[in-house]
């Protein structure tokens, strides 16, 4: 009796449960685009929800595709503009140069969009050489009157007299001075009047002949180069206009070893004042090399050009292995005057981070690996982050074989600070450049141009031989033990042997991903 009474009720409840459960089964089967149907939801409301979600997803996909198309068009237009410029550009130097600067502006390879795509491997393969939008006629170049005003640093002087340095057995003068960590820290704080270490301390070496000192006083425009340890031969510039030959001093700084090498291989002409010439180059011998290492000696004329040639207003530095093929007046107009820059240098072909460059130096045995690591640990502990798109610079690593600059007070200070880092740490100056820019907190402005333009300015010749020092092959700090160790440079790199004021034991260098097989 009871079972018969309960059967209809159970049947009705079962049908109601099955009816209520159907939407849940369908929602599970339809995936994420469906919404859970609550008892109060209507079919119209459910349809609106599902349609809105689908609309958002489709709109997002279309927006991403649009961005991708724009970026791909940007890359295509860059490649097309370069091809067009290469086909239409012409000048006295040949197809490497280009007259139309406006066309080249179609492809801003210094922009963060292009850099970001390059990091993702979405840009065309970097060119070895590319067009340079220089002017056509050096005779039509208008040279700016006066000098760029000194605004941030107005009065810059140099420490030239200091106590002797002792190595335990005897005391001696050093070219770069014995800068303390406190002095180093204070030198990065920009003030209107500053006095800093900048090489050329008394009796420290790098002495010029009186006849050369007299000659360089007349030089306002300078093309400078250098050969040390006899590992290069002078290469004569080409495509130099008559105007530039009269305007510029072409000064080749050499040490005594290189001078003997040049004398035995090429003809040196002597003028009536006993000045020495090889073609257009005036040889400037430096007596008493300031450092044990030829590499570090070579940084003196390269970085401290304003100290060797104090009357110069503009200078173009090129490494000794390079042959200049562009008129220097066109270079100044393109890289300084046109954009109202005062300092220009090419970016490195492969590396943007100093930690990448340090890793490459270690792999290629360009300097002692443990000393490079110590150098980088000091920089990392002082806040030098690996390069990223957040930085204002398009790269922290320059191609230091060419430097184009006006000798303003701030530029001269930068060169002093850069040289001080080379003097204190390793002679690999590309590791120090970006660090000094970082320490000046954006107040030092620089035009860093594309590496492919750098290769269009010069022809690179191989060294006559490779030089090296035994320091470059050291694998552990234990090989430097003892204050009189023959492995230590006696007059440079003091920052690597002077106790650092902070504890570096816990400092771990950032990981490095090798971005190029050639780098």
HELIX and SHEET records of a PDB file:
HELIX    1   1 UNK A    2  UNK A   30  1                                  29    
HELIX    2   2 UNK A   43  UNK A   88  1                                  46    
HELIX    3   3 UNK A  101  UNK A  104  1                                   4    
HELIX    4   4 UNK A  112  UNK A  119  1                                   8    
HELIX    5   5 UNK A  138  UNK A  140  5                                   3    
HELIX    6   6 UNK A  181  UNK A  187  1                                   7    
HELIX    7   7 UNK A  210  UNK A  216  1                                   7    
HELIX    8   8 UNK A  242  UNK A  247  1                                   6    
HELIX    9   9 UNK A  256  UNK A  265  1                                  10    
HELIX   10  10 UNK A  294  UNK A  303  1                                  10    
HELIX   11  11 UNK A  305  UNK A  308  1                                   4    
HELIX   12  12 UNK A  328  UNK A  332  1                                   5    
HELIX   13  13 UNK A  333  UNK A  337  3                                   5    
HELIX   14  14 UNK A  354  UNK A  363  1                                  10    
HELIX   15  15 UNK A  369  UNK A  381  1                                  13    
HELIX   16  16 UNK A  409  UNK A  424  1                                  16    
HELIX   17  17 UNK A  430  UNK A  439  1                                  10    
HELIX   18  18 UNK A  451  UNK A  457  1                                   7    
HELIX   19  19 UNK A  470  UNK A  473  5                                   4    
HELIX   20  20 UNK A  477  UNK A  480  5                                   4    
HELIX   21  21 UNK A  494  UNK A  496  5                                   3    
SHEET    1   A 2 UNK A 155  UNK A 159  0                                        
SHEET    2   A 2 UNK A 193  UNK A 197  1                                        
SHEET    1   B 2 UNK A 165  UNK A 166  0                                        
SHEET    2   B 2 UNK A 171  UNK A 172 -1                                        
SHEET    1   C 8 UNK A 207  UNK A 208  0                                        
SHEET    2   C 8 UNK A 281  UNK A 287 -1                                        
SHEET    3   C 8 UNK A 248  UNK A 254  1                                        
SHEET    4   C 8 UNK A 221  UNK A 227  1                                        
SHEET    5   C 8 UNK A 314  UNK A 318  1                                        
SHEET    6   C 8 UNK A 398  UNK A 406 -1                                        
SHEET    7   C 8 UNK A 343  UNK A 347 -1                                        
SHEET    8   C 8 UNK A 447  UNK A 449  1                                        
SHEET    1   D 4 UNK A 207  UNK A 208  0                                        
SHEET    2   D 4 UNK A 281  UNK A 287 -1                                        
SHEET    3   D 4 UNK A 276  UNK A 278 -1                                        
SHEET    4   D 4 UNK A 269  UNK A 270 -1                                        
SHEET    1   E 2 UNK A 322  UNK A 324  0                                        
SHEET    2   E 2 UNK A 458  UNK A 460 -1                                        
END                                                                             
